[in-house]
Amino acid sequence: MPAPLHEWNLAPREARSLQTELAKRLELSDRLAPVEHIAGVDIGFEDGGEITRAAVVVLKWDPSSAPDLSVVEQVVHREPTRMPYIPGLLSFREIPAALGAFEKLSDMPELVMVDGQGIAHPRRLGVAAHLGLWLDLPTIGIAKSRLYGKHAEVGEQRGDVTPLYAGSETIGVVLRSRAKVKPVYVSPGHRITLETSLEWVMRCLGRTKLPEPTRLADRLASRRDQRK
């Protein structure tokens, strides 16, 4: 794991200021190693939010079998929640447990898909972007709802997209990942462009609205009986 970026015991004002500074370090150009493994990340909570439960599922990337990719490793990590829910500061609530899960992996993936926002965030540092900086890995945010920005209506067919804007800046896309089903919000996190982010999400789409890495992570994070 790379060296720690910062401490976690920050007041909300300090955390927001840190987000603004960390966002300046994001790389929104493609710097990917050849992709052999893709990780999906999702976070859940237990005991009324007192415990954070992070799930990471690693899939072997095989273009010939995509999106039916094989799972090579999956881990769940639990630890006490460090910050209450504060809009815009979700990464400070979720990432400590996610880092704990990544520390349990046998090998690091070359690409990470996160259930959450990348730069589609008021200070351009959603959970996927923040996690990408910590891991120094290419990350993509795939969120089920909009946090920030504006967009036009997206078409009803699978693969239809429309840009997500913050003023004149494009911060992501709204993707109809399954026909006539609510869209997902795709934005780059770190070490990847928006265009490449969308390409990888489309490659990993199966029969549901979520790409397989985050779909499987979501399923694992929801299994309360997991004790790995």
C-alpha positions in Angstrom: 0.0 0.0 0.0 1.3 3.6 -0.7 2.1 5.9 2.2 -0.9 7.4 4.0 -2.3 10.6 2.6 -3.6 12.2 5.8 -5.1 11.5 9.3 -8.8 10.7 9.5 -9.8 12.4 12.7 -10.7 15.7 11.1 -13.5 18.2 11.8 -15.9 18.7 8.9 -14.4 22.1 8.0 -10.9 20.6 7.9 -12.1 17.7 5.9 -13.7 20.0 3.3 -10.5 22.0 3.0 -8.5 18.8 2.6 -10.8 17.7 -0.2 -10.1 20.8 -2.1 -6.4 20.3 -1.8 -6.4 16.6 -2.6 -8.6 17.2 -5.7 -5.7 19.2 -7.2 -3.6 15.9 -7.2 -6.0 13.9 -9.2 -4.8 12.7 -12.6 -7.7 12.8 -15.1 -5.6 11.3 -18.0 -5.1 7.6 -18.7 -2.3 6.0 -16.7 -3.3 2.4 -16.6 -1.2 -0.7 -16.6 -2.5 -3.5 -18.8 -5.7 -4.6 -17.0 -5.7 -8.2 -15.9 -7.9 -7.8 -12.7 -10.7 -5.4 -11.9 -11.9 -4.7 -8.3 -15.4 -3.7 -7.4 -15.9 -1.8 -4.1 -19.0 -1.2 -2.1 -19.6 -0.1 1.5 -22.4 -1.0 3.9 -23.1 -0.3 7.6 -24.2 -2.4 10.6 -25.4 -1.7 14.1 -27.2 1.5 13.2 -24.2 2.9 11.3 -21.7 2.2 14.1 -19.8 -0.4 12.1 -18.6 0.2 8.5 -18.5 -2.9 6.3 -16.3 -2.7 3.2 -16.5 -5.4 0.4 -14.0 -5.8 -2.4 -14.5 -8.3 -5.2 -11.6 -8.9 -7.6 -12.5 -10.3 -11.1 -10.1 -11.6 -13.8 -10.5 -9.5 -16.9 -10.9 -11.7 -20.0 -12.3 -9.9 -23.0 -13.4 -13.2 -24.6 -15.7 -13.9 -21.6 -16.8 -10.4 -20.6 -19.0 -9.5 -18.9 -19.1 -13.0 -17.4 -15.9 -12.6 -15.5 -14.6 -15.0 -12.9 -14.1 -14.0 -9.3 -10.6 -14.6 -8.1 -10.8 -13.1 -4.6 -13.3 -11.4 -2.3 -12.9 -9.9 1.1 -15.0 -8.1 3.7 -13.5 -5.8 6.3 -15.3 -4.3 9.3 -14.3 -1.5 11.6 -15.9 1.2 13.8 -17.3 4.0 11.7 -15.1 7.1 12.1 -17.4 9.9 10.9 -21.2 10.4 11.0 -23.0 10.9 7.7 -22.3 14.4 6.4 -23.3 15.2 2.8 -20.2 15.7 0.7 -17.9 14.0 3.2 -18.9 10.4 2.5 -15.3 9.3 1.7 -14.2 10.1 5.2 -16.9 7.8 6.5 -16.3 4.9 4.0 -12.6 4.8 2.9 -10.9 3.7 6.1 -12.8 0.4 6.0 -12.2 0.1 2.2 -8.5 0.5 2.8 -8.7 -2.3 5.4 -10.3 -4.5 2.8 -7.6 -3.8 0.2 -4.9 -4.6 2.7 -6.4 -8.1 2.9 -6.1 -8.8 -0.9 -3.4 -11.1 -2.1 -2.6 -8.9 -5.1 -3.7 -5.4 -6.2 -5.9 -5.0 -9.2 -5.0 -2.7 -12.1 -8.5 -1.0 -12.2 -11.0 -0.3 -9.4 -14.7 0.4 -9.8 -16.4 2.0 -6.8 -20.1 2.3 -5.9 -20.0 6.1 -5.5 -18.9 9.3 -7.1 -15.5 10.1 -8.7 -15.1 13.8 -9.5 -18.9 14.3 -9.8 -18.7 16.0 -6.4 -18.9 19.6 -5.2 -15.2 19.7 -4.5 -14.3 17.0 -7.1 -13.3 14.4 -4.6 -16.0 11.7 -4.2 -15.2 8.4 -2.7 -13.8 6.9 -5.9 -11.4 9.8 -6.4 -10.3 9.9 -2.8 -9.8 6.1 -2.8 -7.8 6.3 -6.0 -5.4 8.8 -4.5 -4.9 6.6 -1.4 -4.3 3.4 -3.5 -2.5 5.2 -6.4 -4.7 3.1 -8.8 -7.0 4.0 -11.6 -10.5 4.3 -10.2 -14.0 4.9 -11.6 -17.1 6.1 -9.7 -20.4 4.4 -10.6 -23.2 5.9 -8.5 -26.9 5.0 -8.4 -28.0 8.6 -7.9 -26.8 12.1 -8.7 -24.9 14.0 -6.0 -23.9 17.1 -7.9 -24.2 18.7 -11.4 -26.9 19.1 -14.0 -27.8 17.1 -17.1 -30.4 16.7 -19.8 -32.7 13.8 -20.1 -30.9 10.6 -21.1 -32.3 8.3 -23.8 -34.2 5.1 -22.8 -32.0 2.6 -24.6 -29.1 0.7 -23.1 -25.9 2.6 -23.8 -27.5 6.0 -24.1 -25.5 8.8 -22.4 -25.7 12.5 -21.7 -23.0 14.7 -20.1 -23.2 15.7 -16.4 -22.1 19.3 -16.0 -20.9 21.6 -13.2 -21.3 24.9 -14.9 -19.3 24.5 -18.2 -17.2 21.7 -16.8 -18.1 18.1 -17.7 -17.7 16.0 -14.5 -19.2 12.8 -15.7 -21.9 11.1 -17.8 -25.4 9.8 -17.1 -25.6 6.3 -18.5 -28.7 4.3 -19.3 -27.0 1.0 -18.5 -30.2 -1.0 -18.9 -33.1 -0.1 -21.1 -35.9 1.8 -19.4 -34.2 1.4 -16.0 -33.0 4.3 -13.9 -29.5 5.4 -15.1 -26.2 5.4 -13.3 -23.8 8.3 -12.9 -20.2 7.5 -14.2 -17.3 9.8 -13.4 -13.5 9.3 -13.4 -11.8 9.0 -10.0 -8.0 9.0 -10.6 -5.5 8.1 -13.3 -8.3 7.7 -16.0 -10.3 9.8 -18.4 -14.0 10.1 -18.5 -14.0 8.5 -22.0 -12.0 5.5 -20.8 -14.1 5.2 -17.6 -17.3 4.9 -19.7 -15.6 2.3 -22.0 -14.7 0.1 -19.1 -18.1 0.4 -17.5 -19.8 -0.6 -20.8 -17.4 -3.6 -21.2 -18.4 -4.8 -17.7 -22.1 -4.5 -18.1 -24.1 -7.7 -17.8 -27.8 -8.1 -17.5 -28.3 -5.6 -14.7 -27.9 -1.9 -14.4 -24.5 -2.1 -12.6 -21.2 -3.3 -14.0 -20.3 -6.7 -12.7 -17.5 -5.6 -10.4 -19.7 -3.2 -8.4 -22.8 -5.5 -8.7 -20.9 -8.3 -7.0 -19.4 -6.0 -4.4 -22.8 -4.7 -3.6 -24.1 -8.2 -3.2 -21.2 -9.1 -0.9 -21.5 -5.9 1.1 -25.2 -6.7 1.7 -24.5 -10.2 3.1 -24.6 -9.7 6.9 -23.4 -13.2 7.6 -20.0 -12.6 6.0 -17.2 -12.8 8.5 -14.1 -12.8 6.3 
